[in-house]
Amino acid sequence: MENLIALLVAAPLLGAAVLLCGGRRLDRVGHWIGTLLAAVSFGIGAVLFADMLGRGAEDRALHQRLFTWIPVEGFQADMAFQLDQLSMTFVLLISGVGTLIHVYSIGYMEHDERRRRFFGYLNLFVAAMLLLVVADNYLLLYFGWEGVGLASYLLIGFWQHKPSAATAAKKAFLVNRVGDMGLSIAIMVMFTTFGTFAFGPVLGAVGETSEGTLTAIGLMLLLAACGKSAQVPLQSWLGDAMEGPTPVSALIHAATMVTAGVYLIVRSGAIFNAAPDAQLVVTIVGAVTLLFGAIVGCAKDDIKKALAGSTMSQIGYMILAAGLGPIGYVFAIMHLVTHGFFKAGLFLGAGSVMHGMNDEVDMRKYGGLRKYMPVTFVTFGLGYLAIIGFPGLSGFFSKDMIIEAAFAKGGTQGWILGGVALLGAGITAFYMTRVMLLTFFGEKRWQPDAEGGEPHPHESPKSMTIPMIILAFGSVFAGGFFEIGDRFLNWLEPVTGYAHGHPPVSAMTVTLATMAVLVVGVGTAWGMYGRRPVPVLAPRGSLLTRAARRDLYQDDINHVVLVRGGEHLTRSLVYVDHSLVDGVVNGTAASVGGLSGRLRKLQNGYARSYAVSMFGGTAILIAATLLMRAV
């Protein structure tokens, strides 16, 4: 069965090659080719999953070595794959949700002239993400990591005729490069420390390495995770990435790219377990981003940007859980999977609303759409209930587990992290209820567009609604299925490990507190947006609201710290280069030139001058000889 692992990556990679190199002759069938090969990858994953279930818990890891890429003395880089319970979870999520997004895109991108190329980029993205999670060493993981960055750049900027889309793509690419430097440095330190890149030898030798080295590696891995998973301080690209087509938003912000950082931390769990300082920084980053994204999501009127803030916040929950160590690894991945269902459904639902509203994204210009788009309303509504943690739905189980694990950390740290996670749950209930009320309830508020045409809301075609319905089932049932009999915990524990925490409060108390903040959040949103007419133009708002609309000034901070700081650094380097480096070089050249000019005067071409020189030289030699004899 291990021989099938390479096909997981090869199928969508073949699709990308065919669609991007096949030319316009494939325009009519390109979307079907891309969707079919994504489905083939999911089918192969399902076969491998069934085989894995038939094995014992400790005998489920599969390895496939294709060839040695660089074999030199002291350095060996293999093209090899590893498929265990952790990577299998990601394989099914990436290929499964990815296939549904491909199907959805058939209808959504129907009238786009470059649809074939779009599906080629989608296939490339899926292939790179699958390579990232099935690699058996950090160097090959880095190859997939960079492939994901390239594909995301192409997808975010797909509508490159829009300056905003081109700018957003460049911004995402550059911000991610900062994080990628962290991963490259971590890999270099790993090789100098362990002499290998492979997961097994590296993670197995952690106990023989100094804590300082492991802390440095852990912090660099965290920097990489912050870039890909849009965590503070590298979160600024996520909201702008909404300029890409909505299926891209669902693919990047739900099940794939933004979860890569969570995978990296959990896969490297042994390093963080042995480096408590790095682990503490992980929890701090997750807690800060959790609140940061939630606050930003409260003030956005653009439906996709509100969901982007939500994604940032929910990934913060996962990073927080991953920073808790063996207490939280399983719950981080469990929330990652349930989030893949309900957030993909929410983004596809947002795309369906936009499809029926002439691509309008301002929720203040929606209202009452439940009457016109019943399927979208129900599927979006189920995703909404799941993300706020409504009892019995997927988000209830996974998010509740993270809050309990945060309290179980113990001491002051546990109370702080648990309180932050609890507060985030309340804010999540507020901003997601706001999205529901502004979009589907109240009176219609849509207006004629710039060309004088008024939107005529209508339900989307089946190619778009069927994936939304399937994702809605996952939003409702996945969490409960994972929780019954500790299925998910027992599935991942052999890879991630698990440690029972001892929370200062009972699980029932945490659940009741979570329900209380949920009710408060929903009630507050209803009081602000459900009981009174919503103005089409947003009011000025409080100082915090205005700050949240500007993403809490993240771009301004980046501009001051990075852009202006970079400009001053560049000017300083240019001054040093001109004054010092060029000064030394040019001064040396001038000195040599002046000396040669003076020496040139001695070579004037007159025989008498040469005779005098010879006579002078002879006189000096005779004088020196006589002087030496006298001494």
C-alpha angles and dihedrals in degrees: 000000000000089000088070094062094082090052089062088068098029096060099060090034089057089049091053092049094048095045097044096043101032096080131214093318086082096051093104096050104023095101091053092050092051093047093046094052092047087052090048089056090051090048091053089048091052091052091050090046092053090050091048092053089057092060131078117268093252094044101054101098115105125196130197123183114194102178144317109267100193117014111181133137109288093002128075126166116188131198093223136144135214124197117188134145093285097049091041090057090055093043092057093044096047097044095037099048089034091057091050090051089050089054091047090050091058089071099030095053095036095120098039113113092213097049093126091057091047091056089047089056090047090053091048090052093050091047093050092047092049090049089052094055100040097046113116095208138043095244093058089042087056090054090056090042091058091043089057089051092051094047092047089052090053093046099044090050095040092119089054093164085077110079090209091057093048090049092048091051092051091047092052091047095049096044090049090051088064090056092043089059087060092054093047092050091047091052091049092050090047092054095047089047103040103018092231144067099214118118095228100053094038097049092038093056096049092105091060095054130086118259092235092059092047091049090053091049091046094051091049090050089050090052088054091048091050090057099049096036096043097240126158123310095020097043101104096097098061100075093046090051087074086085088083122087113287095251086059090054090052093047097045100035102038118037110359135026100029091048093057091086092053090050091050093053095045092045088051092045094127090060093051093044088059093044107058093175092057089045091053091052089052091056092047092051091048094048094047093047091046091062095034094058093042093053092047091049091056094064104040119108092185103092094215094048091050088055090046090057087049091053091051089052096046092048085051088060089053094048089048091052092046089053090057090071123217089353092064111023095093093045092049090057093041091055089045090058096044089045088053089061102043099035093048087049091050094050093046088048089052089051090051090053091049090048090057095041102054092261093302110159101180107105091202086069094054124067132147095023093142088083093055101036107036098162092048090047094052096044093043089046092054090050088050092052091047095052095048090052101249108185114272097015126106099262091052093064100040099041093043089055091053092050090050091048090051091055089044089062084084135214126042091322091057093050092049095047093043091048092050091049090048092049090049090055090056093048090047090056089051101050095039091050087050090054091050094048096045093047108037108018137058127034123325113269103177117131137194113285126235091281093052096253119132120218117252105204114218139162118271123248121271093257085068102035098048094062088047091053093049091050090048089058088054090048090055105037110022097081095049091045091053093046099050108098090354088279096163094042092051090046097054103029095087089060105031101027123222134230124191111234127210107227117200088231131044123262089246090055091052091049092050091048090050091051090049095054089044091056091046092050094047092044093050092051091047091051092051102038109013104050099045136043114272114231116231090225115058115241119242092258132194126309091263091049092052090048092049091051086058091048091257088298093291092146091047091051091048090049093051097041102034109019099038091033089051091048092052091046090050092049091049091050091048090051092049090046093051098038103036111019097033090037092058093044096045092042092053091049092049092050093050090046092051093047092048090049091055093046090049090064089065090062097066099143097242116130092211091058092052090047091053090048091051091047091049092048092049091050091051092050092049091048092049092049093050091047093052092050090050091054 
